[in-house]
Amino acid sequence: MQAFRFSLEKVLDHRKMSEEEAMRAYGQLQQTVHAQETACTALQQEKAQLLEISEHTIGRMQVQQRYVMALSNAIDEAETKLFHVKQELAASLDQVIEAQQARKVVEKLREKKFAEYSYTRQQEEQKQLDEFANRPLFS
């Protein structure tokens, strides 16, 4: 009997590659989210530290106030970007899940075909053993 050959092996390989690409993209987005969260935290800490400093001259207070406003704008922009990146991350996770499901469908089909192949092979081996056992010892 021939060795097991799954006719959709190339499809399975393609789906595995698609899953790996989706997982790689998801990982990159996770890193982007982490970097964006770090940037937001750094800006918020800088603003908090700046607000703790008290200035005694009007000129320096005006400069400090403008810088605080600029930091607030930067924080808003960073948080907006973080929100959008998190949305992309969620969409990427959905793609990973879809890719995994697609791969698993073909893998289950492969397992089913292999089980059929194994059963047929076992039947043929049993048939050969039965024929061998039924042969007369002396001819």
Backbone bond lengths (Angstrom), bond angles and torsions (degrees), N, CA, C in turn:
res aa  C-N    CA-C-N  psi(-1)  N-CA   C-N-CA  omega(-1)  CA-C   N-CA-C  phi
1 M - - - 1.443 - - 1.528 109.12 -
2 Q 1.312 114.99 146.42 1.463 120.42 -178.76 1.525 111.08 -70.85
3 A 1.315 114.70 156.77 1.465 120.03 175.96 1.528 108.84 -69.42
4 F 1.317 115.51 156.10 1.465 120.56 -178.78 1.522 110.24 -64.41
5 R 1.323 114.96 132.04 1.456 121.11 177.46 1.523 107.15 -136.38
6 F 1.327 116.14 120.29 1.463 121.80 179.65 1.517 108.17 -92.14
7 S 1.310 116.20 121.91 1.469 120.52 -174.08 1.530 112.91 -68.90
8 L 1.309 117.87 -21.03 1.461 120.98 -178.82 1.535 112.46 -104.58
9 E 1.319 115.97 26.74 1.473 120.30 -178.12 1.527 111.49 -60.67
10 K 1.329 117.23 -39.26 1.466 119.86 -179.95 1.528 111.05 -67.77
11 V 1.314 116.52 -35.34 1.468 120.16 176.34 1.528 109.53 -64.61
12 L 1.316 116.28 -43.25 1.462 121.00 178.32 1.531 110.32 -61.56
13 D 1.318 117.26 -44.51 1.469 120.98 178.27 1.533 110.96 -60.38
14 H 1.325 115.79 -42.79 1.469 120.44 179.96 1.532 110.14 -63.11
15 R 1.317 116.49 -41.98 1.469 119.68 -179.19 1.526 111.12 -68.65
16 K 1.324 116.90 -34.20 1.463 119.74 175.70 1.528 110.11 -64.58
17 M 1.340 116.43 -43.36 1.463 120.12 178.71 1.523 110.70 -63.69
18 S 1.321 117.37 -40.95 1.462 120.73 178.19 1.523 110.92 -61.94
19 E 1.313 115.91 -40.51 1.465 120.06 178.55 1.525 110.42 -64.52
20 E 1.323 116.91 -43.24 1.467 120.33 179.58 1.524 111.15 -62.82
21 E 1.342 116.85 -40.71 1.461 120.46 178.39 1.528 110.51 -64.09
22 A 1.324 116.74 -42.16 1.462 120.84 178.81 1.526 110.39 -63.57
23 M 1.327 116.51 -40.12 1.459 120.14 179.00 1.527 111.34 -67.92
24 R 1.322 116.39 -37.21 1.469 120.75 177.90 1.536 109.68 -64.79
25 A 1.329 116.85 -44.10 1.464 120.66 178.78 1.524 110.66 -63.59
26 Y 1.318 116.04 -38.99 1.467 120.79 178.32 1.531 110.13 -63.78
27 G 1.315 116.80 -42.54 1.464 120.91 178.49 1.521 112.02 -62.44
28 Q 1.331 116.24 -41.04 1.457 119.56 178.70 1.521 110.97 -65.01
29 L 1.331 116.26 -39.78 1.456 119.34 178.17 1.532 111.30 -66.78
30 Q 1.321 116.85 -35.20 1.468 119.66 175.98 1.526 110.21 -61.50
31 Q 1.325 116.02 -41.46 1.462 119.72 178.40 1.528 110.59 -64.65
32 T 1.333 116.14 -39.09 1.461 120.27 178.48 1.522 110.76 -64.24
33 V 1.330 116.67 -42.51 1.467 120.64 177.67 1.521 110.14 -60.90
34 H 1.315 115.96 -44.96 1.471 119.73 -179.77 1.532 110.60 -61.82
35 A 1.322 116.90 -43.99 1.462 120.59 -179.91 1.531 110.39 -64.50
36 Q 1.318 117.02 -39.82 1.458 120.43 179.92 1.524 111.06 -68.17
37 E 1.332 116.76 -39.53 1.474 119.99 176.38 1.522 110.63 -62.52
38 T 1.321 116.31 -40.58 1.461 120.90 177.97 1.521 110.75 -62.93
39 A 1.324 116.58 -42.06 1.466 120.64 179.39 1.531 110.59 -64.32
40 C 1.316 117.21 -42.51 1.474 120.67 177.84 1.522 110.90 -61.35
41 T 1.295 116.08 -45.46 1.463 120.80 -179.93 1.527 110.85 -62.03
42 A 1.322 116.71 -42.23 1.469 120.62 -179.62 1.531 110.46 -63.56
43 L 1.327 116.91 -42.78 1.465 119.80 179.18 1.527 111.06 -65.15
44 Q 1.311 116.69 -40.87 1.463 120.02 179.43 1.532 111.13 -65.67
45 Q 1.320 116.34 -39.38 1.467 119.71 177.84 1.523 111.19 -65.66
46 E 1.333 115.62 -41.13 1.468 119.31 179.22 1.526 110.43 -63.12
47 K 1.326 116.67 -41.02 1.468 120.40 178.68 1.531 110.53 -64.61
48 A 1.332 116.09 -43.64 1.466 119.65 179.55 1.528 111.22 -61.96
49 Q 1.326 116.70 -41.76 1.468 120.47 179.35 1.522 110.87 -65.47
50 L 1.322 115.95 -37.89 1.456 120.16 -179.08 1.533 110.78 -67.95
51 L 1.311 115.90 -35.95 1.461 119.33 179.74 1.524 111.97 -71.05
52 E 1.314 117.59 -22.07 1.467 121.02 178.19 1.526 112.19 -75.10
53 I 1.323 116.43 -22.19 1.466 120.91 -178.97 1.530 107.99 -82.13
54 S 1.295 115.85 127.19 1.467 119.18 178.40 1.530 108.80 -104.44
55 E 1.311 115.02 127.94 1.467 121.11 179.60 1.536 108.61 -101.96
56 H 1.323 116.31 145.85 1.460 120.68 -176.31 1.517 113.06 -103.90
57 T 1.301 117.62 -14.81 1.463 118.65 179.79 1.519 109.24 -104.67
58 I 1.323 115.33 149.04 1.464 120.81 -176.87 1.522 110.44 -65.48
59 G 1.299 117.66 -40.72 1.464 121.41 -179.57 1.525 111.45 -59.99
60 R 1.303 116.04 -46.30 1.473 120.39 -179.76 1.528 110.41 -69.28
61 M 1.329 116.64 -34.72 1.468 119.83 177.85 1.526 110.57 -64.88
62 Q 1.343 116.68 -38.68 1.462 121.01 178.50 1.532 110.48 -66.04
63 V 1.294 115.63 -43.00 1.471 120.13 178.06 1.525 109.77 -62.68
64 Q 1.316 115.29 -44.36 1.470 119.69 179.51 1.530 110.19 -62.49
65 Q 1.327 117.23 -41.98 1.462 121.23 -179.35 1.534 110.80 -63.78
66 R 1.326 117.00 -42.74 1.471 120.15 177.99 1.530 111.38 -62.92
67 Y 1.334 114.87 -40.23 1.469 119.10 179.59 1.536 110.47 -66.91
68 V 1.322 117.19 -38.86 1.470 120.88 177.58 1.527 109.56 -62.92
69 M 1.323 116.66 -41.93 1.473 120.22 178.94 1.534 110.47 -64.48
70 A 1.321 116.65 -41.12 1.464 120.36 178.18 1.529 110.40 -63.88
71 L 1.329 115.87 -40.72 1.467 119.54 177.34 1.532 110.67 -64.39
72 S 1.332 116.76 -40.21 1.468 120.15 178.48 1.527 110.59 -61.30
73 N 1.324 116.42 -42.85 1.472 120.25 177.35 1.527 110.78 -63.21
74 A 1.323 116.50 -42.75 1.464 120.60 179.40 1.527 110.48 -63.53
75 I 1.337 116.31 -38.98 1.467 120.29 178.78 1.526 109.97 -64.83
76 D 1.334 116.44 -43.68 1.477 119.92 178.47 1.522 111.22 -60.40
77 E 1.322 116.85 -44.15 1.467 121.03 179.18 1.524 110.70 -63.96
78 A 1.324 116.39 -42.47 1.466 120.39 -179.35 1.531 110.55 -65.60
79 E 1.325 117.02 -39.79 1.461 119.71 178.89 1.524 111.69 -68.43
80 T 1.338 116.34 -36.46 1.468 120.00 176.18 1.529 110.08 -64.13
81 K 1.316 115.78 -44.21 1.459 119.81 178.51 1.531 110.36 -63.14
82 L 1.331 116.48 -40.82 1.461 121.04 178.11 1.529 110.37 -61.22
83 F 1.308 116.96 -42.74 1.464 121.35 178.23 1.527 110.49 -58.34
84 H 1.338 116.71 -46.90 1.468 120.70 -179.03 1.530 111.53 -66.42
85 V 1.310 116.69 -39.35 1.470 119.80 179.01 1.526 110.18 -66.16
86 K 1.331 117.03 -36.86 1.466 119.63 177.16 1.523 111.07 -66.28
87 Q 1.320 117.08 -34.72 1.462 119.89 175.26 1.532 110.53 -65.06
88 E 1.324 116.35 -42.37 1.467 120.57 176.55 1.523 110.49 -62.48
89 L 1.328 116.22 -38.11 1.462 121.13 179.25 1.529 110.35 -63.21
90 A 1.312 116.85 -42.40 1.467 120.63 178.65 1.535 110.45 -64.62
91 A 1.331 116.87 -41.60 1.460 120.26 177.78 1.526 110.52 -64.97
92 S 1.317 116.45 -38.55 1.459 121.00 178.40 1.525 111.12 -65.16
93 L 1.323 116.57 -38.63 1.460 120.23 176.99 1.530 110.31 -63.12
94 D 1.321 116.49 -39.65 1.470 119.99 176.44 1.527 110.86 -60.94
95 Q 1.340 116.16 -39.43 1.470 120.00 178.47 1.526 110.74 -65.93
96 V 1.317 116.91 -38.64 1.472 120.58 177.99 1.526 109.46 -62.44
97 I 1.319 116.09 -45.34 1.464 120.27 -179.04 1.528 110.79 -63.27
98 E 1.330 116.64 -43.26 1.468 119.88 178.11 1.524 111.18 -62.33
99 A 1.330 116.66 -41.61 1.464 120.61 179.55 1.526 110.81 -64.80
100 Q 1.329 116.82 -39.88 1.465 120.31 178.01 1.526 110.64 -64.28
101 Q 1.318 116.15 -42.75 1.459 119.61 179.89 1.529 110.98 -63.54
102 A 1.328 116.48 -42.72 1.457 120.59 179.19 1.531 110.83 -62.01
103 R 1.324 116.56 -41.76 1.472 120.46 178.45 1.521 110.48 -65.30
104 K 1.322 116.75 -43.56 1.458 120.51 -177.34 1.519 112.05 -64.37
105 V 1.328 117.71 -32.88 1.467 120.78 177.55 1.527 109.82 -60.66
106 V 1.333 115.72 -47.71 1.468 119.59 -178.61 1.528 109.99 -69.87
107 E 1.328 118.16 -36.59 1.464 119.78 178.22 1.527 111.38 -64.61
108 K 1.316 117.38 -39.59 1.467 119.84 177.88 1.524 110.52 -64.73
109 L 1.325 116.12 -39.49 1.464 119.66 176.67 1.521 110.21 -62.97
110 R 1.335 116.35 -40.70 1.466 120.79 178.64 1.536 110.06 -62.45
111 E 1.339 116.26 -44.64 1.458 120.19 179.14 1.530 110.94 -62.05
112 K 1.315 115.99 -40.26 1.465 120.14 179.33 1.529 110.44 -64.14
113 K 1.330 115.86 -45.12 1.472 119.75 179.07 1.523 110.93 -64.55
114 F 1.328 117.19 -37.85 1.464 119.84 178.60 1.523 110.52 -66.30
115 A 1.336 116.52 -39.35 1.468 119.85 177.79 1.534 110.17 -63.00
116 E 1.320 117.24 -41.04 1.467 120.86 176.76 1.526 110.65 -62.78
117 Y 1.333 115.62 -43.78 1.454 120.94 179.05 1.531 110.18 -61.18
118 S 1.330 116.45 -45.63 1.463 120.66 -179.54 1.524 111.10 -62.68
119 Y 1.316 116.95 -41.46 1.454 121.24 179.94 1.534 110.25 -64.36
120 T 1.324 116.89 -44.81 1.470 121.08 179.05 1.523 110.20 -63.41
121 R 1.302 116.88 -42.42 1.461 121.36 179.80 1.538 110.43 -63.17
122 Q 1.325 115.36 -42.87 1.465 119.83 177.87 1.529 110.88 -61.66
123 Q 1.311 117.30 -41.37 1.463 122.14 179.62 1.539 110.17 -62.33
124 E 1.337 115.38 -43.89 1.463 119.22 -179.94 1.529 111.04 -65.51
125 E 1.325 117.14 -41.09 1.460 120.28 178.44 1.527 110.58 -63.67
126 Q 1.330 116.08 -41.58 1.467 119.72 178.47 1.526 110.65 -63.83
127 K 1.322 115.89 -39.31 1.473 120.53 178.64 1.529 109.93 -62.83
128 Q 1.326 116.62 -42.63 1.461 120.31 179.05 1.523 110.86 -65.19
129 L 1.314 116.80 -41.32 1.467 120.14 178.27 1.528 111.17 -64.40
130 D 1.318 116.92 -39.92 1.459 120.65 178.23 1.527 110.58 -64.24
131 E 1.326 117.06 -42.56 1.464 120.59 178.62 1.523 110.71 -63.56
132 F 1.328 116.34 -40.63 1.456 120.89 179.42 1.536 110.48 -65.71
133 A 1.325 116.25 -39.40 1.467 120.27 -179.39 1.528 111.72 -69.99
134 N 1.310 118.68 -27.60 1.454 122.66 -178.02 1.527 114.24 -86.68
135 R 1.305 116.82 -5.38 1.469 120.01 179.71 1.526 108.45 -71.76
136 P 1.286 115.59 143.92 1.474 118.26 176.13 1.536 109.38 -69.55
137 L 1.317 114.08 148.12 1.440 119.04 -178.25 1.534 112.19 -71.53
138 F 1.347 115.41 -40.13 1.457 118.93 -178.98 1.513 108.43 -119.69
139 S 1.280 115.22 130.59 1.459 117.11 177.03 1.491 110.26 -108.39
